[in-house]
Amino acid sequence: MDLILWRHAEAEMGEPDEGRALTSKGHKQAARMAEWLDRHLTQSCRILVSPATRTVQTAEALCRKFKIVPDLAPDSTAERIIAASHWPDSREPVLIVGHQPTLGQVASTILTGVEQDWTIRKGNIWWIVRREREGVTDHYLRTVLSPELAGK
């Protein structure tokens, strides 16, 4: 299974938190990353998005169908995000558009087995792969990519 963690792009400051929109820089970051993702994701990839405005706007840049999942909201937990993705049982890749610190906690939990506060920067993706070979399961990072590098 492939699990792609995409942190929302740069958003305005303010309250309420869930209503914060992307800045003009954030829209550019989302567009750059969406262009790269569109070239690399399969058509069968499930896209799950936090209900916050900034994550929905980030996902909209991809121009694909997505599902808004309340369990991915800013106050979620790594455990709830992993459960929502159906890790590791899903056969299709899953793209999660979400928030810090939970996306970093998801990455650390999957890659090390211990929940830690790893940082995923705004607009970045972490693409994690689970593979089985000869009865051995392992996880690895396929890529970590920033919007600045995705657009080149």
Backbone as a chain_set.jsonl record, in Angstrom:
{"seq": "MDLILWRHAEAEMGEPDEGRALTSKGHKQAARMAEWLDRHLTQSCRILVSPATRTVQTAEALCRKFKIVPDLAPDSTAERIIAASHWPDSREPVLIVGHQPTLGQVASTILTGVEQDWTIRKGNIWWIVRREREGVTDHYLRTVLSPELAGK", "coords": {"N": [[0.839, -1.187, 0.0], [0.426, 2.239, -0.703], [0.829, 5.24, 1.016], [0.185, 8.537, 0.988], [1.052, 11.495, 2.42], [-0.079, 14.686, 2.594], [0.531, 17.815, 3.533], [-1.467, 20.647, 4.133], [-1.253, 23.636, 2.147], [0.264, 26.946, 2.542], [-1.553, 28.98, 4.793], [-3.858, 31.619, 5.721], [-3.591, 33.533, 8.764], [-5.578, 33.44, 11.764], [-8.917, 33.227, 13.165], [-12.051, 31.517, 12.987], [-10.135, 28.509, 13.404], [-10.669, 26.323, 11.63], [-11.764, 27.634, 9.459], [-9.794, 29.004, 8.121], [-8.32, 30.237, 5.176], [-6.376, 29.506, 2.172], [-3.417, 31.383, 1.444], [-2.282, 33.615, -1.198], [0.244, 32.691, -1.875], [-0.027, 30.124, -0.827], [-1.98, 29.021, -2.551], [-0.453, 28.871, -4.886], [1.553, 27.076, -4.051], [-0.028, 24.78, -3.608], [-0.987, 24.319, -6.208], [1.394, 23.749, -7.613], [2.274, 21.398, -6.31], [0.066, 19.77, -6.756], [0.122, 19.468, -9.534], [2.426, 17.915, -9.826], [1.698, 15.65, -8.292], [-0.517, 14.739, -9.778], [0.682, 13.696, -12.019], [1.922, 11.471, -10.943], [0.249, 9.91, -9.31], [-1.941, 7.087, -9.242], [-5.003, 6.547, -11.069], [-6.799, 5.287, -9.47], [-6.323, 6.078, -6.895], [-7.349, 6.824, -3.639], [-8.586, 9.771, -2.214], [-8.485, 11.518, 0.682], [-9.686, 14.039, 2.791], [-9.254, 16.588, 5.222], [-11.862, 18.431, 6.886], [-11.301, 21.164, 7.101], [-11.07, 24.467, 5.731], [-8.617, 25.241, 4.457], [-7.409, 22.772, 3.838], [-9.252, 21.61, 2.138], [-9.158, 23.476, 0.028], [-6.504, 23.059, -0.751], [-6.621, 20.387, -1.669], [-8.452, 20.717, -3.764], [-6.922, 21.834, -5.755], [-5.834, 19.691, -7.063], [-7.783, 18.733, -8.737], [-9.324, 16.372, -8.735], [-11.682, 13.863, -7.678], [-12.548, 13.86, -4.253], [-12.873, 12.865, -0.799], [-14.316, 14.318, 2.011], [-13.32, 13.926, 5.284], [-14.27, 13.794, 8.527], [-12.665, 12.725, 10.617], [-10.122, 13.554, 10.013], [-9.723, 16.107, 10.798], [-8.249, 19.176, 12.199], [-7.923, 18.672, 14.978], [-7.482, 15.973, 15.224], [-6.121, 12.613, 15.725], [-3.111, 10.663, 15.328], [-3.707, 7.952, 15.325], [-6.459, 7.915, 14.583], [-6.289, 8.964, 11.992], [-4.706, 7.065, 10.677], [-6.442, 4.873, 10.884], [-8.611, 5.838, 9.336], [-7.459, 5.815, 6.827], [-7.294, 3.169, 6.292], [-4.959, 1.789, 6.632], [-2.859, -0.969, 7.18], [-4.268, -2.158, 5.156], [-5.538, -1.385, 2.764], [-5.702, -1.826, -0.728], [-5.385, -0.007, -2.712], [-3.642, 3.071, -3.447], [-3.558, 5.737, -1.022], [-4.228, 9.099, -0.511], [-3.763, 11.486, 1.887], [-4.909, 14.56, 2.916], [-3.96, 16.847, 5.138], [-3.05, 17.991, 8.436], [-0.493, 19.442, 10.595], [0.203, 18.724, 14.007], [-0.348, 16.119, 13.419], [0.037, 14.725, 10.932], [2.827, 14.387, 10.814], [3.105, 12.771, 13.052], [1.74, 10.508, 12.183], [3.467, 9.662, 10.11], [5.824, 9.058, 11.603], [4.877, 7.025, 13.275], [4.183, 4.977, 11.467], [6.631, 4.532, 10.123], [8.522, 4.034, 12.159], [7.259, 2.804, 14.251], [6.811, 4.121, 16.577], [5.111, 6.808, 17.973], [5.986, 10.037, 17.236], [6.83, 13.553, 17.248], [7.245, 14.522, 14.344], [8.116, 16.839, 11.781], [6.236, 17.931, 9.084], [6.477, 20.015, 6.489], [4.614, 22.946, 5.359], [2.572, 22.362, 2.569], [4.137, 20.26, 1.675], [4.757, 16.816, 0.659], [4.847, 13.492, 1.928], [5.634, 10.383, 0.886], [4.824, 7.234, 1.591], [5.602, 3.799, 1.479], [4.437, 0.509, 1.794], [5.682, -2.68, 1.64], [5.769, -6.143, 0.74], [7.963, -8.784, 0.671], [8.996, -11.986, 0.016], [7.796, -12.905, 2.381], [8.503, -10.961, 4.202], [7.768, -7.883, 5.622], [8.176, -4.488, 4.932], [8.692, -0.927, 5.343], [9.076, 2.078, 3.574], [10.312, 5.331, 2.599], [9.172, 6.673, -0.287], [9.289, 9.148, -1.493], [10.01, 12.479, -0.402], [8.788, 15.618, -0.756], [8.869, 19.053, -1.625], [6.771, 21.889, -2.46], [8.243, 23.783, -3.866], [10.242, 22.326, -5.163], [8.702, 20.546, -6.599], [7.625, 21.943, -8.704], [9.553, 22.107, -10.611]], "CA": [[0.0, 0.0, 0.0], [1.078, 3.547, -0.69], [0.141, 6.265, 1.785], [0.79, 9.833, 0.693], [0.639, 12.504, 3.391], [0.076, 16.019, 2.001], [0.136, 18.881, 4.45], [-2.067, 21.783, 3.437], [-0.355, 24.727, 1.778], [0.26, 28.091, 3.452], [-2.889, 29.546, 5.034], [-3.968, 32.859, 6.482], [-3.711, 33.426, 10.209], [-6.878, 33.894, 12.221], [-9.898, 32.35, 13.805], [-11.853, 30.191, 13.559], [-9.063, 27.752, 12.765], [-11.129, 25.503, 10.506], [-12.174, 28.488, 8.351], [-8.66, 29.698, 7.52], [-8.166, 29.969, 3.74], [-5.017, 29.59, 1.652], [-2.912, 32.663, 0.959], [-1.94, 33.513, -2.627], [1.399, 31.779, -1.916], [-0.561, 28.792, -0.591], [-2.602, 28.538, -3.793], [0.638, 28.513, -5.801], [2.152, 25.843, -3.533], [-0.961, 23.679, -3.861], [-1.024, 24.064, -7.649], [2.649, 23.084, -8.001], [2.291, 20.025, -5.807], [-1.013, 19.045, -7.437], [0.593, 19.108, -10.873], [3.358, 16.787, -9.664], [0.936, 14.487, -7.837], [-1.359, 14.239, -10.858], [1.535, 12.889, -12.907], [2.467, 10.295, -10.264], [-0.783, 9.105, -8.658], [-2.807, 6.276, -10.088], [-6.382, 7.03, -11.118], [-7.561, 4.626, -8.404], [-5.92, 6.613, -5.595], [-8.402, 7.441, -2.82], [-8.14, 11.057, -1.665], [-9.236, 11.823, 1.896], [-9.342, 15.421, 3.111], [-9.785, 17.213, 6.418], [-12.922, 19.392, 6.554], [-10.853, 22.554, 7.211], [-11.067, 25.184, 4.452], [-7.293, 25.223, 3.829], [-7.12, 21.454, 3.273], [-10.153, 21.447, 0.985], [-8.586, 24.277, -1.063], [-5.29, 22.367, -1.202], [-7.057, 19.219, -2.448], [-9.129, 21.162, -4.993], [-5.906, 22.106, -6.779], [-5.56, 18.436, -7.775], [-8.861, 18.53, -9.726], [-9.813, 14.995, -8.685], [-12.688, 13.65, -6.647], [-12.02, 13.55, -2.929], [-13.872, 12.7, 0.248], [-14.024, 15.036, 3.246], [-13.405, 12.968, 6.381], [-14.158, 14.507, 9.809], [-11.572, 12.184, 11.44], [-8.851, 14.158, 9.605], [-9.763, 17.51, 11.23], [-7.043, 19.618, 12.893], [-7.791, 18.117, 16.336], [-7.459, 14.517, 15.119], [-4.965, 11.901, 16.257], [-2.457, 9.786, 14.355], [-4.453, 6.697, 15.313], [-7.681, 8.094, 13.79], [-5.916, 9.164, 10.591], [-4.285, 5.75, 10.162], [-7.67, 4.074, 10.737], [-9.383, 6.368, 8.202], [-6.776, 5.442, 5.581], [-7.343, 1.702, 6.226], [-3.577, 1.287, 6.649], [-2.167, -1.2, 5.909], [-5.077, -3.125, 4.413], [-6.028, -0.903, 1.48], [-4.903, -2.231, -1.894], [-5.174, 1.187, -3.533], [-2.956, 4.173, -2.763], [-4.414, 6.695, -0.317], [-3.66, 10.424, -0.296], [-4.377, 12.184, 3.01], [-4.604, 15.99, 2.961], [-4.227, 17.141, 6.529], [-2.451, 19.02, 9.28], [0.495, 19.183, 11.623], [1.314, 17.781, 14.08], [-0.775, 14.724, 13.259], [0.647, 14.035, 9.78], [4.167, 13.972, 11.238], [2.929, 11.652, 13.975], [1.39, 9.35, 11.345], [4.695, 9.211, 9.447], [6.727, 8.426, 12.572], [4.263, 5.785, 13.747], [4.287, 3.953, 10.424], [8.021, 4.235, 9.756], [9.354, 3.575, 13.285], [6.459, 2.108, 15.248], [6.703, 4.98, 17.752], [4.574, 8.125, 17.627], [6.861, 11.157, 17.566], [6.42, 14.803, 16.605], [8.033, 14.864, 13.168], [7.553, 17.998, 11.088], [6.001, 17.955, 7.638], [6.312, 21.444, 6.201], [3.419, 23.335, 4.606], [2.554, 22.049, 1.151], [4.98, 19.101, 1.36], [4.226, 15.452, 0.719], [5.665, 12.349, 2.32], [5.033, 9.227, 0.226], [5.269, 6.042, 2.322], [5.225, 2.552, 0.82], [4.539, -0.753, 2.539], [5.824, -3.767, 0.67], [6.057, -7.467, 1.264], [8.817, -9.612, -0.191], [9.423, -13.247, 0.616], [7.272, -12.995, 3.731], [9.005, -9.886, 5.048], [7.111, -6.601, 5.376], [8.943, -3.311, 5.321], [8.15, 0.377, 4.973], [10.122, 3.019, 3.183], [9.884, 6.589, 2.002], [9.38, 6.74, -1.736], [9.751, 10.516, -1.719], [9.591, 13.635, 0.387], [8.885, 16.649, -1.776], [8.313, 20.373, -1.331], [6.173, 22.521, -3.635], [9.281, 24.5, -4.626], [10.927, 21.35, -6.013], [7.715, 19.873, -7.452], [7.342, 22.752, -9.874], [10.731, 22.193, -11.51]], "C": [[0.874, 1.237, 0.0], [0.197, 4.504, 0.112], [0.884, 7.567, 1.557], [0.191, 10.843, 1.658], [0.943, 13.868, 2.789], [-0.399, 17.049, 3.004], [-0.417, 20.043, 3.641], [-1.016, 22.857, 3.166], [-0.529, 25.891, 2.756], [-1.136, 28.717, 3.551], [-2.783, 30.848, 5.819], [-3.977, 32.546, 7.971], [-5.14, 33.806, 10.575], [-7.73, 32.811, 12.834], [-11.214, 32.49, 13.057], [-10.843, 29.398, 12.732], [-9.537, 26.992, 11.531], [-11.531, 26.33, 9.29], [-11.032, 29.214, 7.662], [-8.461, 29.261, 6.067], [-6.691, 30.035, 3.342], [-4.681, 31.033, 1.281], [-2.654, 32.528, -0.54], [-0.722, 32.607, -2.789], [0.929, 30.337, -1.732], [-1.232, 28.205, -1.823], [-1.54, 28.12, -4.804], [1.311, 27.22, -5.358], [1.261, 24.638, -3.858], [-0.992, 23.317, -5.341], [0.236, 23.331, -8.116], [2.659, 21.624, -7.562], [1.221, 19.189, -6.494], [-0.59, 18.607, -8.828], [1.527, 17.899, -10.796], [2.6, 15.525, -9.274], [0.102, 13.89, -8.965], [-0.57, 13.368, -11.83], [1.95, 11.561, -12.276], [1.443, 9.407, -9.559], [-1.538, 8.271, -9.675], [-4.21, 6.882, -10.079], [-7.214, 6.444, -9.984], [-7.211, 5.136, -7.006], [-7.119, 7.236, -4.882], [-7.823, 8.707, -2.2], [-9.068, 11.42, -0.517], [-8.744, 13.155, 2.443], [-10.001, 15.853, 4.419], [-10.883, 18.203, 6.012], [-12.498, 20.863, 6.641], [-10.747, 23.192, 5.822], [-9.721, 25.063, 3.741], [-6.927, 23.862, 3.238], [-8.002, 21.178, 2.064], [-9.598, 22.235, -0.202], [-7.305, 23.641, -1.61], [-5.673, 21.194, -2.103], [-7.717, 19.624, -3.76], [-8.131, 21.45, -6.109], [-5.599, 20.866, -7.612], [-6.61, 18.122, -8.841], [-9.262, 17.062, -9.86], [-10.88, 14.91, -7.595], [-11.997, 13.327, -5.333], [-13.176, 13.458, -1.944], [-13.421, 13.483, 1.476], [-14.322, 14.093, 4.412], [-13.223, 13.708, 7.712], [-13.021, 14.01, 10.706], [-10.198, 12.73, 11.054], [-8.754, 15.625, 10.029], [-8.506, 17.881, 12.021], [-6.846, 19.023, 14.288], [-7.735, 16.589, 16.349], [-6.222, 13.929, 15.797], [-4.354, 11.05, 15.145], [-3.235, 8.482, 14.218], [-5.713, 6.807, 14.46], [-7.366, 8.28, 12.308], [-5.501, 7.836, 9.964], [-5.514, 4.865, 9.946], [-8.493, 4.536, 9.534], [-8.772, 5.97, 6.865], [-6.877, 3.942, 5.285], [-5.941, 1.102, 6.088], [-3.519, 0.079, 7.546], [-2.969, -2.06, 4.951], [-5.559, -2.672, 3.046], [-5.11, -1.352, 0.344], [-4.558, -1.033, -2.775], [-4.401, 2.24, -2.748], [-3.975, 5.113, -2.121], [-3.619, 7.982, -0.122], [-4.457, 11.091, 0.818], [-3.955, 13.645, 2.942], [-4.994, 16.464, 4.356], [-3.302, 18.172, 7.141], [-1.278, 18.487, 10.101], [-0.18, 19.406, 12.962], [0.934, 16.349, 13.721], [-0.178, 14.023, 12.045], [2.057, 13.561, 10.114], [4.112, 12.785, 12.189], [2.545, 10.378, 13.232], [2.657, 8.788, 10.701], [5.618, 8.49, 10.425], [6.177, 7.093, 13.056], [4.436, 4.667, 12.724], [5.741, 3.554, 10.177], [8.869, 3.69, 10.899], [8.589, 2.755, 14.309], [6.257, 2.908, 16.523], [6.171, 6.341, 17.314], [5.503, 9.214, 18.156], [6.37, 12.392, 16.822], [7.386, 15.179, 15.488], [7.34, 16.011, 12.449], [7.43, 17.732, 9.591], [5.675, 19.407, 7.329], [5.084, 21.708, 5.336], [3.577, 23.032, 3.118], [3.35, 20.811, 0.766], [4.192, 17.802, 1.361], [5.304, 14.515, 1.243], [4.942, 11.132, 1.749], [5.648, 7.978, 0.856], [4.739, 4.798, 1.614], [5.407, 1.389, 1.795], [4.661, -1.855, 1.491], [6.16, -5.06, 1.389], [6.854, -8.227, 0.22], [9.254, -10.828, 0.591], [9.035, -13.329, 2.081], [7.739, -11.92, 4.691], [8.319, -8.579, 4.636], [8.041, -5.482, 5.792], [8.252, -2.057, 4.803], [9.314, 1.259, 4.564], [9.5, 4.281, 2.611], [10.195, 6.548, 0.52], [9.889, 8.125, -2.105], [9.247, 11.437, -0.621], [9.819, 14.808, -0.544], [8.214, 17.949, -1.325], [7.703, 20.955, -2.604], [7.228, 23.231, -4.509], [10.021, 23.563, -5.574], [9.967, 20.642, -6.965], [7.472, 20.636, -8.746], [8.482, 22.854, -10.856], [10.893, 20.955, -12.331]], "O": [[1.932, 1.27, 0.629], [-1.016, 4.569, -0.086], [2.064, 7.69, 1.889], [-1.025, 11.025, 1.709], [2.101, 14.175, 2.503], [-1.593, 17.145, 3.291], [0.114, 20.378, 2.582], [-0.018, 22.961, 3.879], [-1.35, 25.835, 3.671], [-1.806, 28.949, 2.544], [-1.781, 31.136, 6.475], [-4.324, 31.44, 8.386], [-5.837, 34.43, 9.775], [-7.321, 31.661, 12.994], [-11.46, 33.568, 12.516], [-10.715, 29.594, 11.523], [-8.871, 27.018, 10.496], [-11.632, 25.786, 8.191], [-11.265, 29.966, 6.716], [-8.436, 28.068, 5.767], [-5.863, 30.558, 4.087], [-5.547, 31.8, 0.861], [-2.794, 31.437, -1.094], [-0.657, 31.831, -3.743], [1.425, 29.43, -2.401], [-1.072, 27.019, -2.11], [-1.71, 27.121, -5.503], [1.61, 26.361, -6.188], [1.744, 23.607, -4.326], [-1.02, 22.137, -5.69], [0.155, 22.401, -8.919], [3.004, 20.73, -8.336], [1.449, 18.014, -6.784], [-0.908, 17.497, -9.256], [1.427, 16.976, -11.604], [2.824, 14.458, -9.846], [0.021, 12.669, -9.095], [-1.104, 12.413, -12.394], [2.294, 10.621, -12.992], [1.747, 8.257, -9.243], [-1.749, 8.687, -10.814], [-4.555, 7.644, -9.177], [-8.218, 7.03, -9.58], [-7.772, 4.65, -6.024], [-7.821, 8.074, -5.45], [-6.691, 8.704, -1.717], [-10.27, 11.607, -0.705], [-7.539, 13.383, 2.55], [-11.158, 15.524, 4.684], [-10.838, 18.754, 4.913], [-13.286, 21.735, 6.277], [-10.376, 22.526, 4.855], [-9.687, 24.807, 2.537], [-6.208, 23.8, 2.24], [-7.554, 20.583, 1.084], [-9.568, 21.721, -1.32], [-7.059, 23.688, -2.815], [-5.106, 21.032, -3.183], [-7.554, 18.937, -4.768], [-8.466, 21.322, -7.286], [-5.15, 20.985, -8.752], [-6.353, 17.331, -9.748], [-9.508, 16.574, -10.963], [-10.966, 15.767, -6.716], [-10.993, 12.616, -5.3], [-14.292, 13.904, -2.212], [-12.287, 13.335, 1.931], [-15.415, 13.537, 4.519], [-12.13, 14.198, 7.994], [-12.466, 14.792, 11.478], [-9.205, 12.402, 11.704], [-7.804, 16.313, 9.656], [-7.776, 16.996, 12.466], [-5.708, 18.882, 14.735], [-7.926, 15.98, 17.402], [-5.397, 14.648, 16.361], [-5.009, 10.758, 14.145], [-3.4, 7.97, 13.111], [-6.014, 5.894, 13.691], [-8.112, 7.795, 11.456], [-5.904, 7.522, 8.843], [-5.611, 4.182, 8.927], [-9.016, 3.706, 8.79], [-9.49, 5.806, 5.878], [-6.586, 3.499, 4.175], [-5.768, 0.035, 5.498], [-4.111, 0.115, 8.625], [-2.403, -2.637, 4.022], [-5.955, -3.51, 2.236], [-3.886, -1.265, 0.453], [-3.56, -1.048, -3.495], [-4.494, 2.295, -1.522], [-5.097, 5.264, -2.604], [-2.489, 7.962, 0.365], [-5.674, 11.245, 0.714], [-2.76, 13.938, 2.913], [-6.17, 16.486, 4.719], [-2.833, 19.093, 6.473], [-1.097, 17.282, 10.275], [-1.087, 20.235, 13.037], [1.787, 15.462, 13.716], [0.092, 12.825, 12.116], [2.443, 12.454, 9.739], [4.966, 11.9, 12.141], [2.976, 9.287, 13.606], [2.894, 7.581, 10.742], [6.14, 7.422, 10.106], [6.932, 6.136, 13.227], [4.794, 3.544, 13.078], [6.045, 2.369, 10.037], [9.833, 2.964, 10.656], [9.193, 2.085, 15.146], [5.605, 2.435, 17.454], [6.711, 6.957, 16.395], [5.768, 9.302, 19.355], [5.587, 12.286, 15.879], [8.241, 16.047, 15.663], [6.116, 16.136, 12.503], [8.397, 17.357, 8.927], [4.706, 19.959, 7.85], [4.579, 20.807, 4.666], [4.574, 23.395, 2.494], [3.246, 20.353, -0.371], [3.125, 17.693, 1.965], [6.499, 14.721, 1.03], [3.784, 10.877, 2.081], [6.834, 7.699, 0.68], [3.579, 4.748, 1.203], [6.401, 1.309, 2.517], [3.847, -1.948, 0.573], [6.742, -5.074, 2.474], [6.475, -8.303, -0.949], [9.81, -10.719, 1.684], [9.823, -13.761, 2.923], [7.407, -11.962, 5.875], [8.296, -8.219, 3.459], [8.626, -5.519, 6.874], [7.363, -2.112, 3.953], [10.399, 1.189, 5.141], [8.34, 4.303, 2.201], [11.351, 6.404, 0.123], [10.8, 8.268, -2.92], [8.208, 11.202, -0.003], [10.92, 14.981, -1.068], [7.138, 17.937, -0.725], [8.077, 20.557, -3.707], [7.109, 23.268, -5.733], [10.39, 23.967, -6.677], [10.383, 20.185, -8.03], [7.148, 20.036, -9.771], [8.399, 23.6, -11.832], [11.823, 20.862, -13.131]]}, "num_chains": 1, "name": "protein.A"}
